Amino acid sequence: MPVVTKEEAKNLDFYSLQVITGRDVFPSWFVTWFTGGLNYQIEHHLFPSLPRHHFHRVQPIVQNLCEKYQVKYHRTSFYTGTKEVLDRLNDISKLSQKLWDIGERAQ
């Protein structure tokens, strides 16, 4: 998911910021059980005090509002979402190694 700078965040309302930096995972009995209902990450960030067993009720409402106001709503499968996270961690690891190497050469 995108990393939003402080300056970019100033131009976004709370709700848009929560939606564009979150990701929902398509539900199945296994995914919902495995994630404890937090496969509805966007809804969890929008409504943190809403009981998890109600997220599936507000999800279509949130998605429709996002479509109406052209806010990107990211929904993925469990496999694809996991791959996205691992790819991002891999990119960060490579960047971290480059920075480490630069620091070592500078000494």
MMTF fields as JSON, N, C-alpha, C and O atoms, coordinates in Angstrom:
{
  "mmtfVersion": "1.0.0",
  "mmtfProducer": "UNKNOWN",
  "numBonds": 427,
  "numAtoms": 428,
  "numGroups": 107,
  "numChains": 1,
  "numModels": 1,
  "chainsPerModel": [1],
  "groupsPerChain": [107],
  "chainIdList": ["A"],
  "bondAtomList": [4, 2, 8, 6, 12, 10, 16, 14, 20, 18, 24, 22, 28, 26, 32, 30, 36, 34, 40, 38, 44, 42, 48, 46, 52, 50, 56, 54, 60, 58, 64, 62, 68, 66, 72, 70, 76, 74, 80, 78, 84, 82, 88, 86, 92, 90, 96, 94, 100, 98, 104, 102, 108, 106, 112, 110, 116, 114, 120, 118, 124, 122, 128, 126, 132, 130, 136, 134, 140, 138, 144, 142, 148, 146, 152, 150, 156, 154, 160, 158, 164, 162, 168, 166, 172, 170, 176, 174, 180, 178, 184, 182, 188, 186, 192, 190, 196, 194, 200, 198, 204, 202, 208, 206, 212, 210, 216, 214, 220, 218, 224, 222, 228, 226, 232, 230, 236, 234, 240, 238, 244, 242, 248, 246, 252, 250, 256, 254, 260, 258, 264, 262, 268, 266, 272, 270, 276, 274, 280, 278, 284, 282, 288, 286, 292, 290, 296, 294, 300, 298, 304, 302, 308, 306, 312, 310, 316, 314, 320, 318, 324, 322, 328, 326, 332, 330, 336, 334, 340, 338, 344, 342, 348, 346, 352, 350, 356, 354, 360, 358, 364, 362, 368, 366, 372, 370, 376, 374, 380, 378, 384, 382, 388, 386, 392, 390, 396, 394, 400, 398, 404, 402, 408, 406, 412, 410, 416, 414, 420, 418, 424, 422],
  "bondOrderList": [1, 1, 1, 1, 1, 1, 1, 1, 1, 1, 1, 1, 1, 1, 1, 1, 1, 1, 1, 1, 1, 1, 1, 1, 1, 1, 1, 1, 1, 1, 1, 1, 1, 1, 1, 1, 1, 1, 1, 1, 1, 1, 1, 1, 1, 1, 1, 1, 1, 1, 1, 1, 1, 1, 1, 1, 1, 1, 1, 1, 1, 1, 1, 1, 1, 1, 1, 1, 1, 1, 1, 1, 1, 1, 1, 1, 1, 1, 1, 1, 1, 1, 1, 1, 1, 1, 1, 1, 1, 1, 1, 1, 1, 1, 1, 1, 1, 1, 1, 1, 1, 1, 1, 1, 1, 1],
  "groupList": [{"groupName": "MET", "atomNameList": ["N", "CA", "C", "O"], "elementList": ["N", "C", "C", "O"], "formalChargeList": [0, 0, 0, 0], "bondAtomList": [1, 0, 2, 1, 3, 2], "bondOrderList": [1, 1, 2], "singleLetterCode": "M", "chemCompType": "L-PEPTIDE LINKING"}, {"groupName": "PRO", "atomNameList": ["N", "CA", "C", "O"], "elementList": ["N", "C", "C", "O"], "formalChargeList": [0, 0, 0, 0], "bondAtomList": [1, 0, 2, 1, 3, 2], "bondOrderList": [1, 1, 2], "singleLetterCode": "P", "chemCompType": "L-PEPTIDE LINKING"}, {"groupName": "VAL", "atomNameList": ["N", "CA", "C", "O"], "elementList": ["N", "C", "C", "O"], "formalChargeList": [0, 0, 0, 0], "bondAtomList": [1, 0, 2, 1, 3, 2], "bondOrderList": [1, 1, 2], "singleLetterCode": "V", "chemCompType": "L-PEPTIDE LINKING"}, {"groupName": "THR", "atomNameList": ["N", "CA", "C", "O"], "elementList": ["N", "C", "C", "O"], "formalChargeList": [0, 0, 0, 0], "bondAtomList": [1, 0, 2, 1, 3, 2], "bondOrderList": [1, 1, 2], "singleLetterCode": "T", "chemCompType": "L-PEPTIDE LINKING"}, {"groupName": "LYS", "atomNameList": ["N", "CA", "C", "O"], "elementList": ["N", "C", "C", "O"], "formalChargeList": [0, 0, 0, 0], "bondAtomList": [1, 0, 2, 1, 3, 2], "bondOrderList": [1, 1, 2], "singleLetterCode": "K", "chemCompType": "L-PEPTIDE LINKING"}, {"groupName": "GLU", "atomNameList": ["N", "CA", "C", "O"], "elementList": ["N", "C", "C", "O"], "formalChargeList": [0, 0, 0, 0], "bondAtomList": [1, 0, 2, 1, 3, 2], "bondOrderList": [1, 1, 2], "singleLetterCode": "E", "chemCompType": "L-PEPTIDE LINKING"}, {"groupName": "ALA", "atomNameList": ["N", "CA", "C", "O"], "elementList": ["N", "C", "C", "O"], "formalChargeList": [0, 0, 0, 0], "bondAtomList": [1, 0, 2, 1, 3, 2], "bondOrderList": [1, 1, 2], "singleLetterCode": "A", "chemCompType": "L-PEPTIDE LINKING"}, {"groupName": "ASN", "atomNameList": ["N", "CA", "C", "O"], "elementList": ["N", "C", "C", "O"], "formalChargeList": [0, 0, 0, 0], "bondAtomList": [1, 0, 2, 1, 3, 2], "bondOrderList": [1, 1, 2], "singleLetterCode": "N", "chemCompType": "L-PEPTIDE LINKING"}, {"groupName": "LEU", "atomNameList": ["N", "CA", "C", "O"], "elementList": ["N", "C", "C", "O"], "formalChargeList": [0, 0, 0, 0], "bondAtomList": [1, 0, 2, 1, 3, 2], "bondOrderList": [1, 1, 2], "singleLetterCode": "L", "chemCompType": "L-PEPTIDE LINKING"}, {"groupName": "ASP", "atomNameList": ["N", "CA", "C", "O"], "elementList": ["N", "C", "C", "O"], "formalChargeList": [0, 0, 0, 0], "bondAtomList": [1, 0, 2, 1, 3, 2], "bondOrderList": [1, 1, 2], "singleLetterCode": "D", "chemCompType": "L-PEPTIDE LINKING"}, {"groupName": "PHE", "atomNameList": ["N", "CA", "C", "O"], "elementList": ["N", "C", "C", "O"], "formalChargeList": [0, 0, 0, 0], "bondAtomList": [1, 0, 2, 1, 3, 2], "bondOrderList": [1, 1, 2], "singleLetterCode": "F", "chemCompType": "L-PEPTIDE LINKING"}, {"groupName": "TYR", "atomNameList": ["N", "CA", "C", "O"], "elementList": ["N", "C", "C", "O"], "formalChargeList": [0, 0, 0, 0], "bondAtomList": [1, 0, 2, 1, 3, 2], "bondOrderList": [1, 1, 2], "singleLetterCode": "Y", "chemCompType": "L-PEPTIDE LINKING"}, {"groupName": "SER", "atomNameList": ["N", "CA", "C", "O"], "elementList": ["N", "C", "C", "O"], "formalChargeList": [0, 0, 0, 0], "bondAtomList": [1, 0, 2, 1, 3, 2], "bondOrderList": [1, 1, 2], "singleLetterCode": "S", "chemCompType": "L-PEPTIDE LINKING"}, {"groupName": "GLN", "atomNameList": ["N", "CA", "C", "O"], "elementList": ["N", "C", "C", "O"], "formalChargeList": [0, 0, 0, 0], "bondAtomList": [1, 0, 2, 1, 3, 2], "bondOrderList": [1, 1, 2], "singleLetterCode": "Q", "chemCompType": "L-PEPTIDE LINKING"}, {"groupName": "ILE", "atomNameList": ["N", "CA", "C", "O"], "elementList": ["N", "C", "C", "O"], "formalChargeList": [0, 0, 0, 0], "bondAtomList": [1, 0, 2, 1, 3, 2], "bondOrderList": [1, 1, 2], "singleLetterCode": "I", "chemCompType": "L-PEPTIDE LINKING"}, {"groupName": "GLY", "atomNameList": ["N", "CA", "C", "O"], "elementList": ["N", "C", "C", "O"], "formalChargeList": [0, 0, 0, 0], "bondAtomList": [1, 0, 2, 1, 3, 2], "bondOrderList": [1, 1, 2], "singleLetterCode": "G", "chemCompType": "PEPTIDE LINKING"}, {"groupName": "ARG", "atomNameList": ["N", "CA", "C", "O"], "elementList": ["N", "C", "C", "O"], "formalChargeList": [0, 0, 0, 0], "bondAtomList": [1, 0, 2, 1, 3, 2], "bondOrderList": [1, 1, 2], "singleLetterCode": "R", "chemCompType": "L-PEPTIDE LINKING"}, {"groupName": "TRP", "atomNameList": ["N", "CA", "C", "O"], "elementList": ["N", "C", "C", "O"], "formalChargeList": [0, 0, 0, 0], "bondAtomList": [1, 0, 2, 1, 3, 2], "bondOrderList": [1, 1, 2], "singleLetterCode": "W", "chemCompType": "L-PEPTIDE LINKING"}, {"groupName": "HIS", "atomNameList": ["N", "CA", "C", "O"], "elementList": ["N", "C", "C", "O"], "formalChargeList": [0, 0, 0, 0], "bondAtomList": [1, 0, 2, 1, 3, 2], "bondOrderList": [1, 1, 2], "singleLetterCode": "H", "chemCompType": "L-PEPTIDE LINKING"}, {"groupName": "CYS", "atomNameList": ["N", "CA", "C", "O"], "elementList": ["N", "C", "C", "O"], "formalChargeList": [0, 0, 0, 0], "bondAtomList": [1, 0, 2, 1, 3, 2], "bondOrderList": [1, 1, 2], "singleLetterCode": "C", "chemCompType": "L-PEPTIDE LINKING"}],
  "groupTypeList": [0, 1, 2, 2, 3, 4, 5, 5, 6, 4, 7, 8, 9, 10, 11, 12, 8, 13, 2, 14, 3, 15, 16, 9, 2, 10, 1, 12, 17, 10, 2, 3, 17, 10, 3, 15, 15, 8, 7, 11, 13, 14, 5, 18, 18, 8, 10, 1, 12, 8, 1, 16, 18, 18, 10, 18, 16, 2, 13, 1, 14, 2, 13, 7, 8, 19, 5, 4, 11, 13, 2, 4, 11, 18, 16, 3, 12, 10, 11, 3, 15, 3, 4, 5, 2, 8, 9, 16, 8, 7, 9, 14, 12, 4, 8, 12, 13, 4, 8, 17, 9, 14, 15, 5, 16, 6, 13],
  "groupIdList": [1, 2, 3, 4, 5, 6, 7, 8, 9, 10, 11, 12, 13, 14, 15, 16, 17, 18, 19, 20, 21, 22, 23, 24, 25, 26, 27, 28, 29, 30, 31, 32, 33, 34, 35, 36, 37, 38, 39, 40, 41, 42, 43, 44, 45, 46, 47, 48, 49, 50, 51, 52, 53, 54, 55, 56, 57, 58, 59, 60, 61, 62, 63, 64, 65, 66, 67, 68, 69, 70, 71, 72, 73, 74, 75, 76, 77, 78, 79, 80, 81, 82, 83, 84, 85, 86, 87, 88, 89, 90, 91, 92, 93, 94, 95, 96, 97, 98, 99, 100, 101, 102, 103, 104, 105, 106, 107],
  "secStructList": [7, 7, 7, 7, 7, 2, 2, 2, 2, 2, 6, 1, 7, 2, 2, 2, 2, 2, 2, 2, 6, 7, 7, 3, 3, 7, 7, 7, 2, 2, 2, 2, 2, 2, 2, 6, 6, 6, 6, 5, 2, 2, 2, 2, 2, 2, 7, 6, 6, 1, 7, 4, 4, 4, 2, 2, 2, 2, 2, 2, 2, 2, 2, 2, 2, 2, 2, 2, 6, 6, 7, 7, 7, 7, 3, 3, 7, 2, 2, 2, 2, 2, 2, 2, 2, 2, 2, 2, 2, 2, 2, 2, 2, 2, 2, 2, 2, 2, 2, 2, 2, 2, 2, 2, 2, 2, 7],
  "xCoordList": [0.853, 0.0, 0.902, 2.041, 0.397, 1.264, 1.681, 0.935, 2.879, 3.354, 3.068, 3.511, 2.333, 1.907, 2.797, 2.95, 3.378, 4.224, 3.352, 2.137, 3.99, 3.277, 2.574, 1.447, 3.254, 2.681, 1.469, 0.456, 1.575, 0.455, -0.732, -1.886, -0.437, -1.493, -2.281, -3.477, -1.613, -2.305, -3.402, -4.375, -3.249, -4.229, -5.333, -6.22, -5.283, -6.28, -7.11, -6.605, -8.383, -9.193, -8.889, -8.298, -9.287, -9.009, -9.49, -8.77, -10.699, -11.297, -10.562, -10.294, -10.242, -9.497, -8.131, -7.683, -7.478, -6.165, -6.252, -5.393, -7.272, -7.425, -7.701, -7.206, -8.493, -8.857, -7.674, -7.405, -6.964, -5.895, -4.671, -3.858, -4.518, -3.361, -3.718, -2.88, -4.955, -5.391, -5.683, -5.649, -5.969, -6.255, -7.236, -7.062, -8.256, -9.18, -8.84, -8.378, -9.076, -8.853, -10.229, -11.021, -10.498, -11.787, -12.055, -11.179, -13.248, -13.53, -13.823, -14.36, -13.466, -13.886, -13.919, -13.431, -14.466, -14.505, -13.097, -12.857, -12.143, -10.777, -10.097, -9.502, -10.181, -9.508, -10.058, -9.294, -11.365, -11.97, -11.553, -11.261, -11.522, -11.082, -9.6, -9.219, -8.762, -7.313, -6.926, -6.009, -7.62, -7.283, -8.094, -7.914, -8.977, -9.801, -10.781, -11.194, -11.153, -12.077, -11.398, -12.055, -10.091, -9.38, -8.942, -8.113, -9.505, -9.322, -10.074, -9.878, -10.931, -11.594, -10.767, -11.255, -9.52, -8.596, -9.085, -8.976, -9.622, -10.093, -11.214, -11.192, -12.184, -13.302, -12.82, -13.319, -11.86, -11.289, -10.653, -10.799, -9.948, -9.31, -10.319, -10.121, -11.395, -12.431, -13.283, -13.668, -13.57, -14.462, -13.798, -14.221, -12.767, -12.002, -12.802, -12.426, -13.877, -14.643, -15.809, -16.53, -15.995, -17.042, -16.625, -15.511, -17.489, -17.118, -16.789, -17.453, -15.77, -15.28, -16.338, -16.297, -17.274, -18.287, -19.321, -20.242, -19.174, -20.063, -19.367, -20.019, -18.077, -17.351, -17.943, -18.007, -18.376, -18.925, -20.192, -20.56, -20.852, -22.071, -21.762, -22.497, -20.683, -20.364, -19.45, -19.327, -18.806, -17.859, -18.479, -17.875, -19.654, -20.204, -20.559, -20.459, -20.965, -21.294, -20.04, -20.043, -18.969, -17.698, -17.186, -16.758, -17.23, -16.74, -17.569, -17.004, -18.872, -19.722, -19.434, -19.413, -19.21, -18.868, -17.529, -17.358, -16.579, -15.272, -15.417, -14.794, -16.226, -16.461, -17.131, -16.756, -18.105, -18.837, -17.912, -18.029, -16.988, -16.095, -14.7, -13.78, -14.546, -13.302, -12.097, -11.033, -12.294, -11.208, -10.826, -11.684, -9.539, -9.092, -9.299, -8.779, -10.057, -10.366, -9.712, -10.106, -8.719, -7.936, -8.444, -8.446, -8.874, -9.369, -8.669, -8.555, -8.207, -7.385, -7.663, -8.345, -7.125, -7.214, -6.157, -5.237, -6.306, -5.338, -3.953, -2.962, -3.889, -2.602, -1.96, -0.793, -2.721, -2.176, -1.795, -0.756, -2.622, -2.306, -1.023, -0.204, -0.852, 0.373, 1.578, 2.635, 1.419, 2.504, 2.849, 4.026, 1.848, 2.097, 2.921, 3.864, 2.559, 3.283, 4.717, 5.652, 4.897, 6.247, 7.115, 8.311, 6.523, 7.272, 7.718, 8.847, 6.839, 7.175, 8.301, 9.233, 8.209, 9.267, 10.592, 11.649, 10.544, 11.747, 12.373, 13.588, 11.537, 12.037, 12.699, 13.763, 12.057, 12.607, 13.915, 14.852, 13.984, 15.209, 16.365, 17.483, 16.086, 17.13, 17.589, 18.786, 16.654, 17.008, 17.823, 18.799, 17.42, 18.151, 19.587, 20.521, 19.757, 21.096, 21.947, 23.13, 21.361, 22.099, 22.542, 23.679, 21.634, 21.999, 23.092, 23.987, 23.025, 24.046, 25.403, 26.423, 25.4, 26.624, 27.222, 28.437, 26.399, 26.87, 27.498, 28.545, 26.858, 27.376, 28.715, 29.609, 28.84, 30.083, 31.231, 32.36, 30.942, 31.983, 32.407, 33.557, 31.496, 31.792, 32.724, 33.363, 32.799, 33.618, 35.062, 35.879],
  "yCoordList": [-1.166, 0.0, 1.234, 1.177, 2.324, 3.501, 4.031, 3.955, 4.562, 5.26, 6.729, 7.303, 7.329, 8.713, 9.608, 9.382, 10.619, 11.554, 12.475, 12.548, 13.168, 14.11, 15.184, 15.579, 15.645, 16.689, 16.154, 16.843, 14.918, 14.317, 14.08, 14.271, 13.665, 13.391, 14.645, 14.573, 15.798, 17.056, 17.349, 18.032, 16.834, 17.082, 16.029, 16.099, 15.057, 13.987, 14.056, 14.402, 13.725, 13.615, 12.275, 11.391, 12.126, 10.923, 9.663, 8.667, 9.714, 8.523, 8.085, 6.898, 9.029, 8.689, 8.112, 7.147, 8.697, 8.203, 6.756, 5.941, 6.433, 5.074, 4.093, 2.966, 4.522, 3.621, 3.359, 2.208, 4.409, 4.197, 3.524, 2.979, 3.547, 2.887, 1.512, 0.864, 1.069, -0.227, -1.189, -0.82, -2.419, -3.456, -4.434, -4.853, -4.784, -5.828, -7.122, -7.112, -8.23, -9.548, -10.201, -10.252, -10.7, -11.347, -12.38, -13.183, -12.365, -13.292, -14.709, -14.934, -15.626, -17.026, -17.465, -16.741, -18.597, -19.004, -19.119, -18.755, -19.633, -19.793, -18.447, -18.212, -17.557, -16.251, -15.465, -14.881, -15.448, -14.713, -15.322, -14.59, -16.646, -17.292, -17.011, -16.639, -17.188, -17.036, -15.616, -15.427, -14.613, -13.214, -12.648, -11.49, -13.446, -12.965, -11.886, -11.055, -11.896, -10.892, -9.623, -8.713, -9.554, -8.337, -8.372, -7.567, -9.313, -9.269, -8.054, -7.666, -7.462, -6.2, -5.067, -4.331, -4.937, -3.969, -2.533, -1.722, -2.222, -0.858, -0.506, 0.553, -1.392, -1.127, -1.059, -0.257, -1.892, -1.86, -0.502, 0.022, 0.073, 1.372, 2.506, 3.502, 2.364, 3.402, 3.36, 4.4, 2.163, 1.966, 1.045, -0.1, 1.53, 0.643, 0.061, -0.98, 0.702, 0.169, -0.723, -1.264, -0.876, -1.755, -3.206, -3.581, -4.021, -5.437, -6.091, -5.838, -6.922, -7.541, -8.339, -8.434, -8.907, -9.73, -8.883, -9.432, -7.549, -6.661, -6.033, -5.352, -6.24, -5.614, -5.992, -5.157, -7.237, -7.674, -6.902, -6.838, -6.325, -5.55, -4.157, -3.635, -3.552, -2.179, -2.165, -1.136, -3.301, -3.351, -2.903, -2.074, -3.403, -2.958, -1.466, -0.805, -0.949, 0.478, 1.316, 2.293, 0.918, 1.642, 1.571, 2.582, 0.387, 0.238, 1.087, 1.718, 1.113, 1.936, 3.422, 4.159, 3.865, 5.275, 5.621, 6.705, 4.689, 4.911, 5.038, 5.904, 4.187, 4.283, 5.615, 6.274, 6.0, 7.242, 8.457, 9.364, 8.472, 9.624, 9.394, 10.167, 8.334, 8.022, 7.913, 8.473, 7.182, 6.87, 5.417, 4.535, 5.167, 3.811, 2.866, 3.088, 1.827, 0.806, -0.488, -1.055, -0.96, -2.128, -3.374, -3.457, -4.337, -5.608, -6.715, -6.647, -7.721, -8.75, -10.114, -10.224, -11.141, -12.485, -12.61, -11.797, -13.627, -13.865, -14.112, -13.564, -14.937, -15.253, -13.995, -13.707, -13.25, -12.052, -10.993, -10.347, -10.812, -9.843, -10.199, -9.328, -11.494, -11.948, -11.719, -11.286, -12.008, -11.783, -10.292, -9.938, -9.426, -7.979, -7.531, -6.751, -8.029, -7.654, -8.174, -7.437, -9.428, -10.003, -9.325, -9.13, -8.964, -8.229, -6.874, -6.448, -6.204, -4.891, -5.03, -4.226, -6.043, -6.276, -6.595, -6.178, -7.325, -7.628, -6.342, -6.159, -5.455, -4.176, -3.356, -2.769, -3.326, -2.564, -3.181, -2.462, -4.502, -5.189, -4.846, -4.586, -4.847, -4.51, -3.074, -2.794, -2.162, -0.765, -0.601, 0.149, -1.298, -1.245, -1.743, -1.165, -2.809, -3.343, -2.334, -2.173, -1.654, -0.626, 0.501, 0.968, 0.934, 2.003, 1.546, 2.322, 0.301, -0.259, -0.273, 0.111, -0.72, -0.78, 0.614, 0.783, 1.588, 2.988, 3.469, 4.117, 3.152, 3.556, 2.895, 3.521, 1.63, 0.903, 1.488, 1.594, 1.863, 2.444, 3.813, 4.209, 4.545, 5.899, 5.908, 6.921, 4.788, 4.748, 4.516, 4.456],
  "zCoordList": [0.0, 0.0, 0.0, 0.464, -0.512, -0.611, 0.759, 1.736, 0.794, 1.983, 1.745, 0.75, 2.652, 2.49, 3.344, 4.544, 2.722, 3.464, 4.309, 4.127, 5.223, 6.081, 5.252, 5.551, 4.213, 3.352, 2.589, 2.466, 2.074, 1.352, 2.292, 1.909, 3.515, 4.494, 4.834, 5.116, 4.809, 5.116, 4.102, 4.419, 2.88, 1.822, 1.769, 0.918, 2.673, 2.69, 3.966, 5.034, 3.838, 5.051, 5.715, 5.094, 6.955, 7.742, 7.021, 6.952, 6.491, 5.898, 4.631, 4.445, 3.774, 2.555, 2.902, 2.282, 3.882, 4.3, 4.781, 4.444, 5.559, 6.066, 4.931, 4.946, 3.947, 2.856, 1.932, 1.589, 1.523, 0.538, 1.123, 0.377, 2.432, 3.045, 3.616, 4.243, 3.399, 3.9, 2.766, 1.592, 3.13, 2.138, 2.777, 3.922, 2.025, 2.469, 1.747, 0.606, 2.428, 1.846, 1.682, 2.623, 0.467, 0.218, 1.298, 1.622, 1.852, 2.955, 2.489, 1.405, 3.316, 3.243, 4.701, 5.569, 4.978, 6.387, 6.952, 8.104, 6.131, 6.622, 6.834, 7.885, 5.837, 5.937, 7.117, 7.886, 7.264, 8.378, 9.717, 10.662, 9.806, 11.037, 11.29, 12.4, 10.261, 10.4, 10.8, 11.599, 10.251, 10.538, 11.694, 12.069, 12.255, 13.357, 12.92, 13.729, 11.646, 11.123, 10.655, 10.15, 10.819, 10.42, 8.963, 8.538, 8.193, 6.745, 6.191, 5.039, 7.02, 6.696, 7.318, 8.176, 6.878, 7.468, 7.297, 8.216, 6.122, 5.866, 6.839, 7.466, 6.961, 7.87, 9.316, 10.106, 9.652, 11.005, 11.296, 12.4, 10.316, 10.525, 10.542, 11.237, 9.785, 9.783, 11.047, 11.581, 11.514, 12.663, 13.689, 13.852, 14.38, 15.266, 16.435, 16.973, 16.83, 17.955, 17.509, 18.348, 16.199, 15.685, 15.893, 15.529, 16.467, 16.646, 15.305, 14.299, 15.307, 14.071, 13.326, 12.1, 14.05, 13.382, 12.627, 12.022, 12.659, 11.886, 10.684, 9.893, 10.527, 9.405, 8.055, 7.153, 7.906, 6.622, 6.255, 5.082, 7.235, 6.965, 6.436, 5.598, 6.917, 6.48, 5.253, 4.588, 4.948, 3.83, 2.511, 1.831, 2.107, 0.817, 0.82, -0.214, 1.951, 2.058, 1.854, 1.106, 2.531, 2.41, 0.973, 0.417, 0.373, -0.998, -1.969, -2.862, -1.812, -2.675, -2.518, -3.504, -1.283, -1.063, -1.702, -2.258, -1.617, -2.244, -3.762, -4.377, -4.353, -5.796, -6.135, -7.104, -5.35, -5.603, -5.556, -6.38, -4.586, -4.412, -4.977, -4.709, -5.756, -6.458, -5.526, -5.788, -4.438, -3.507, -3.775, -3.761, -4.02, -4.366, -3.183, -2.09, -3.425, -2.424, -2.88, -3.899, -2.138, -2.562, -1.847, -0.618, -2.651, -2.139, -2.911, -4.134, -2.208, -2.846, -2.226, -1.207, -2.856, -2.269, -1.171, -1.081, -0.353, 0.721, 0.141, 0.625, -0.897, -1.525, -2.123, -1.859, -2.924, -3.575, -2.546, -2.679, -1.527, -0.474, 0.261, 0.555, 0.559, 1.224, 0.314, 0.774, -0.97, -1.927, -2.016, -2.077, -2.025, -2.065, -0.859, -0.994, 0.307, 1.53, 1.479, 1.79, 1.092, 1.04, -0.022, 0.192, -1.163, -2.189, -1.66, -1.904, -0.941, -0.375, 0.659, 0.678, 1.505, 2.49, 1.808, 2.282, 0.71, -0.056, -0.608, -0.535, -1.159, -1.676, -0.569, -0.765, 0.585, 1.714, 2.187, 2.534, 2.202, 2.606, 1.662, 2.108, 0.357, -0.621, -0.456, -0.525, -0.238, -0.032, 1.246, 1.276, 2.289, 3.556, 3.378, 3.933, 2.609, 2.356, 1.59, 1.89, 0.606, -0.138, 0.782, 0.705, 1.655, 2.594, 3.556, 3.892, 3.997, 4.879, 4.157, 4.729, 2.9, 2.128, 1.932, 2.029, 1.664, 1.505, 2.814, 2.803, 3.937, 5.238, 5.552, 6.12, 5.177, 5.41, 4.573, 5.052, 3.335, 2.466, 2.946, 2.753, 3.571, 4.013, 5.233, 5.52, 5.941, 7.166, 6.869, 7.788]
}
